[in-house]
Amino acid sequence: MTTVVHTKADLAKARAALSGTVAVVPTMGALHDGHRANLGRAKAAADAVIVTVFVNPLQFRPHEDLDKYPRTLDADVRMCEAEGVDVVFAPSVNEMYPDGREGLTSVHAGPDGEILEGASRPGFFTGVLTVVSKLFHLTKPDFACFGEKDFQQLAMVRRMVRDLDMGIEVLAVETDREDDGLARSSRNIYLSEAERAAALAIPHAIRAAQASPDPLAAAERILGAEPGLDVDYIAVRGNDLGEAPESGPARLLIAAKAGTTRLIDNAPVVIEPRKIGDPDA
Ligand code: PAF
């Protein structure tokens, strides 16, 4: 039986009634099978699971899709019930930010918050880290589950937990993909048939990058040849988001728009050492 609460006071009561370890899964709702994997990870890690459902206005810029972001609380609760979630916390904006958002004390993301997603969406990670830290204070978890699909977010949350001594174990959940390879996202429902066909260049580029000694060049080649995508960035970084290593394991990160829908994806890749005599070395 899942308890659904909308206020901090009711959450505090529901949290106090849980025994043993607790895992939190922060979400913006519109739960899909990708979230189901997060719920399963949380169940496996802890005695009790809290899911938060909150479309956080702090992480949307004025022209972004805050108003049209899908809100499907009844279906979300049904999935949580089916997955044995103990508590769903679904607060209103006013409950989360009772004094408004003007002048709000916030968690400032370090320089990693200004690259990739942060470069395209200024203030995004301050919005994410601020709400995640509030949700951590409210739910008091031992574990927190985040999908690898938002790889930079996962890395930034890990960093915040370390930097601010939050004492929470952050668990990463592998990206869940649809049958055609597209990473599951609440935003996929916005794609027309033609946009979705173009979006498939993203998983295609990932597969090519994973099979290539030069992952960046391989991904750029495929995405550059897809006229239906407006590529924002294709980058290879270290697994900690630092500069890409000369050789060895790294992360390929991609952001592109199909129509008006912004899609992100990422995957592990391996950079092969350049050989002496290699014309590009
Ligand atoms: O990944 C998300 O859905 C959101 O960024 C999060 C972590 C729930 C914060 O609003």
Boltz pocket constraint, residues with backbone or C-beta under 6 A from the ligand:
constraints:
  - pocket:
      binder: B
      contacts: [[A, 26], [A, 27], [A, 28], [A, 52], [A, 54], [A, 56], [A, 59], [A, 127], [A, 128], [A, 131], [A, 132], [A, 150], [A, 153]]
      max_distance: 6.0
